[in-house]
Amino acid sequence: MRLIFIILGLTLILLGSCKKNKDFTKDHLDFSVDTLLFDTVFTTVGSTTKRFKIYNYNHQPINIEEIELMGGANSPFRINVDGIPTDYIEDVEIPANDSLFVFVEVTLEVNNTTNPLVISDSIRFLTNGVNQYVNLDVWGQDAYFHVYELVQGTWATDKPHVIYGLAAVGYPGLDSNLNLTIPAGADIYCHKNAALIVYKSSLDIQGTYGNEVKFQGDRLESFYDDVSGQWYGIRLVEANTSSINYAIIKNGSVGIQVDSTQSAQTLTISNTLVYNNDFFSLNVNAGANVTVVNSLFGSAGICSAFLFAGGEYHFDHCDFVNYWNGSRGGPALAIQNYFENEGTVYIRDVINSEINNSVIWGTIDKELEVDTLQFGTFNMSFDHNVIRRNEIYDYAGYTNILWDSTLSVPQFIDPNNNDFHLVSGSPLINYCTTSSLATDLEGAGRSYPDAGCYEFH
């Protein structure tokens, strides 16, 4: 019996010695990129994940002897090789005519400069004794970070501001009667779900033409240029008198929300663009008092503007234009003088209100909806407006209205890309007989005023 085991063991050894090693190609690797470039990334803010492919175009498998992130553990970049997070790995095999992914992210430390800078690293691939490299480059920039912070005073403009969570100008239980001034040229970037809250305090945005104050998400890769819902928005709660002049507010959930008032004039908005927001570009609630001139409230998933539960509204030379990409839940402009809470209906008065010289337009047949209950006061006039609605409101208070149910009337240059300048021959040109505004949003004279925020010139 012992002899049998000895013979069997010798046989297995001989068979093992006859086994051939895997025949790897002696060729090189191919890559989908030679440099992986990240757009500007704020310090301490992680980037989106990018990726590239390693190809083996040979008819035999290839063995990568080493893959190394050259900056090692101290690199701002992080790599993941085919599902394995690492900065150094050996003996990675790619089958014949196959490929694998490498995923890359980057987070930058504070660099103490007001200007962007390039930070570089590379990934080394050693195959058949030959090193190949994929370069990694990122533009990085410092910023002022506001992380659940009570803010006031005047914000500097030498670096961008990034809001995490909340930047609060006053907050219940903390403080009120504060003021925040944001000068011309400030760039405000907001992280996911971040918001600028103004509670029983005031906000003064002081942009100028060509030097607007900009609010948007903090992802700067080009993919995010027109992605809505990247941050919450600007919210004024029982605010003191505030103003927004020459601002661009985009890609949020609700661009500007105004909730009730404790001052005679809650908010003045002028020369401002608000667009591409998940729900509303403007939402005015519960008795707020707003005056808005030369401003545009663009695409939103529900309404470009929703004036809800009473208040006082003054709009002159404004565009309410909704070209939302996909189905949406409401018209360009909706007005409602009541709300319901736990089965009880409450009516709030609309007083001394007007919409003049404006455009209410978009992709559906009813871009204006006025939903009112007969009890209470609804004192609101519409004069010299261009409105897309297939059922005309034949009530007192509507004068000199150009009603239309087709898309042919306004003739904007490129509404799907937020260009609402007028083309030659548009009926909006010279439609208004008089105007209290000497210039349009861009400073063009209104001697023969056009409807909306832009004069044709």
TIZAKE-944948 format. One record per residue (C-alpha): x, y, z. Coordinates in pm, whole numbers, plus 50000, padded with zeros to 5 digits. Each point is the difference from the previous one (the first is absolute). Layout:
XYZ
...
***
This chain:
500005000050000
502875023750086
501524993549657
496765010849830
500045033950177
503645005549906
499264992749632
496935023050008
502025028250154
502744997049739
497395000449725
498465032750130
503445016250022
500784990249642
496635013249879
500535032750181
503425004149847
498484995949656
497455028750056
500785029849778
500155036150127
497365023849857
501265014649675
499785038050042
500515024249713
503225019949994
498205030349857
499025033050170
496785015750132
497685024649831
497975026650186
496815019449925
501785032450106
503565011050058
498935027950240
496955000050227
499045036550056
497685012250276
498365034149977
500375024650286
499534983250338
499705020150320
502434991350276
498554974350246
497114992949760
500264965849837
499674997449625
497684978949795
501374965449912
501694997549662
501234968649828
502144987149722
500574965949839
503064978149962
499844979049683
501674967549906
499614997749623
502064968149979
498834964449942
501734989050320
499455011850358
502285026850137
501405003250352
500515034650148
502844995050243
499405032350194
497415027850013
501095029350217
498525034050083
503255019449997
499005023750280
499184970450220
497995004450317
500775037450001
498465006049657
496765020349986
498844974749740
498444966550087
499874970749757
497964968549977
501264972649768
497174977649880
498205003050334
503085000250226
500885033050174
503785002650014
503065021149934
502184969849911
499044965749866
501884971649829
499224973349742
496775012649848
498964978149707
497935011049701
498674971649780
500545000049626
498105027549813
498595013550325
500265030850221
499565012350356
498975032950160
502045022850224
497905024850202
501505032650128
498845026450252
501795030150148
499705021050316
502275030350042
501435015850311
499905037750053
502665016349783
499885035450146
499665018049669
497205019449839
500734986049654
499434965449855
503054977849975
500794967249827
500754969650214
501374969649821
500764963650066
500254968949784
499324962750004
502884976849899
499364967049825
502944975449979
499474973749733
502664977049857
502685022150152
498665032049839
498435028950196
496995018449857
498255029450165
496555016250010
500235036250121
497535014850250
499415037750004
497545021250198
499345037250030
499625008150369
498765031450168
499675012950355
496695013750122
498285014250306
498034971450153
496785005550195
499054968050182
496795003750203
501135035350074
498255031550122
501145026449748
499825038049983
501995029949884
501445002949648
501414970049817
503385003949831
500234993449627
503664989749966
499064963150030
496764980949940
497684991550288
498874964150050
496954992350215
499734966250175
496694993550175
498805034750098
501365034949986
497515018350220
499455037550022
498134996850328
498484967650124
497224991050248
501394997850351
503385014049898
499785035649871
498075023949775
500145035549861
503274992049827
501055011549654
502014982749729
501325019949704
501344981349696
501875023649765
500224998949622
502024971849851
499634975650290
499754963349905
497964978450237
500204962149965
497654977950201
500504963750096
497224974149971
496885011750191
501735032050119
498015032050044
500415036950079
497375008050266
498995035550100
497964999850324
498605032950135
503065016149846
500965016149670
501884990149687
501515024949757
501394985749674
501785027649807
500874985949660
500515021549693
499584992949631
502914978549887
501054994850362
497024980650130
499884980950329
499734963249906
498434971650199
500324963949883
501054965150111
503584992650099
500624974149728
501975018249731
500344971749749
498265009049673
497564971050048
498375019850283
499495032349804
496274993649957
499204974550274
497225012650229
499604992050369
503705003250089
499175022150302
496885013150171
499895037449928
499615034050169
497255001950262
498755031350176
497894993150312
498215030050155
502835020149854
500725036650050
500185021549687
502394982749757
501175004549641
501454978849723
501495018949707
501824984549703
500194964250121
500074966849815
498424972150205
499834965649841
499944962250038
498304998750341
496794985250137
498255033550062
501945030049869
498515026950227
497394992850267
498365028050199
497944989750305
497775026450162
501205034250104
500705022350297
500805031049796
498045022249765
502154989549704
501474965250036
502034997349683
500945019149687
501444979749711
501455017449697
501994989849693
500234963950116
499914965949828
498654969850190
499684967349810
500364962049983
498604991450343
498334967350101
496795015550136
499705037949970
502275027749885
498005024350216
497644990250283
498265028150192
497974988750301
497615011750268
499755037549978
503415009449867
500435033349825
502244999349692
500905024149723
501754985349696
501255017849687
502064989849696
500324964150119
499564965349856
498604969350173
500794970949776
499634962649980
498844980950307
498554965750067
496695014650124
499625037749945
502395027149897
498255021450262
497364990750260
498285028250190
498314981450284
497665008250288
499715037449968
502285030050000
500855030449797
501774996149665
501375025649755
501584986649680
501145021749710
501834988649685
500514964350118
500184966549821
498254969650146
501184974149748
499974962550054
501734977449748
500704972150251
501554969549837
497374973650079
496564999350160
499255025950267
497375005750263
498735034949926
499955030949778
502645026749959
498085021950247
497454988450259
498155022450246
497904986850291
498365019450283
499284971450241
501544969750165
498704969550182
501254986350331
498554969150171
496765002849808
499465037350063
500265024949713
501625033650075
499695029949765
502705026649985
499395033249826
501885010849690
500175037950015
501225028849780
501704975649761
500915002749634
501864983249718
500855023549716
502004998849676
500934963750056
500154966549818
498374968350133
501004972249764
501174964349959
499284966149848
496464992650126
496615014449905
499275016750334
503075018450126
497995022550234
497734985250268
498165022550245
498254979350268
497975021550238
497134995550241
497315026949991
500205008350370
502695024850090
501715026149786
501684993449668
501185033749876
502404993449713
500275014749650
501704987949681
500905025949737
501974997849674
501074964050047
500574972349747
498514967650129
499844964849862
496614986350101
497454982849779
497095010550224
499885037650040
499335015450342
497145023449912
499875017850334
500445035350124
503635008150066
501374985649672
500755028149756
502065001549681
500854962750014
501404981449700
498574965050050
501284970949797
499864962250023
502874991849765
503775002750030
500235024249709
499525033250176
503005009550219
502774988449761
502934998050238
503474992749865
500584966550176
497624993650290
501174964050051
503435014050089
498685028750215
500515026749734
496855021150014
501235029249794
497525009449730
500394992749631
499185025449733
496275001549932
498884987550340
496625014950101
501515007250343
502015028149840
498485034650077
496974982550152
499915022150310
498815035749965
501865014250301
502544988250253
501155012550338
503394983749938
502575019549801
502064969149906
499664962549968
501934972850184
503095006649788
499855037950009
498345005049659
497665030049983
496224995550011
498905029449787
497644976349812
499554973450266
499824962949919
498194974650218
502254980550237
503415006250149
501905003349670
499745028049743
500634990349639
503125017549870
***
